[in-house]
Amino acid sequence: MMKYRTDGKLAVVECKKCGGNGYISWEVIMPQGFTRDIGYPDSETAECRDCAGYGWIPSHLVVDTED
């Protein structure tokens, strides 16, 4: 998702860390407990720190490292 200003210049860019949805998720292994005889994989989700949950970053804050 890219948004453009009226003069045609890019105003915001999609966050690359979260893919534009504003949240990141990762796998967490839950340990064995009294009610469960084995551990199991689960997932955790949190707001993306790079874009603060918006899914985009203002273009003036993005540093282009590609040559």
SVG drawing of the C-alpha trace seen along z (x, -y; Angstrom):
<svg xmlns="http://www.w3.org/2000/svg" viewBox="-6 -19 30 55">
<polyline fill="none" stroke="black" stroke-width="0.4" points="0.0,0.0 1.5,-3.3 -0.1,-6.7 0.8,-9.6 0.5,-13.4 -1.2,-15.6 2.1,-16.5 2.8,-12.8 5.5,-12.3 5.3,-9.4 3.9,-10.5 4.1,-7.2 5.6,-3.8 4.4,-0.4 6.2,1.0 8.5,3.8 8.7,5.4 5.0,6.1 4.0,6.2 1.6,3.3 -0.8,4.8 0.6,3.1 1.2,6.3 3.9,8.9 3.5,12.4 6.0,15.1 5.9,18.7 6.1,19.3 6.5,22.8 4.1,23.2 5.4,25.5 3.8,28.6 1.5,27.9 -0.8,29.6 -3.7,29.7 -1.7,30.6 0.7,33.5 2.9,32.0 3.9,28.6 2.6,27.1 3.5,24.3 1.4,21.2 1.7,17.7 2.0,14.3 1.0,11.0 2.2,7.5 2.0,4.0 4.8,3.4 7.4,1.0 8.7,-0.3 5.3,-1.7 3.5,-1.9 0.7,0.2 -0.2,-2.0 1.3,0.3 3.0,-2.6 5.9,-5.0 6.1,-8.6 8.5,-8.7 10.7,-11.4 11.6,-9.0 12.6,-6.1 16.3,-5.7 16.9,-4.0 19.9,-1.7 19.6,-0.1 22.0,-1.2"/>
</svg>
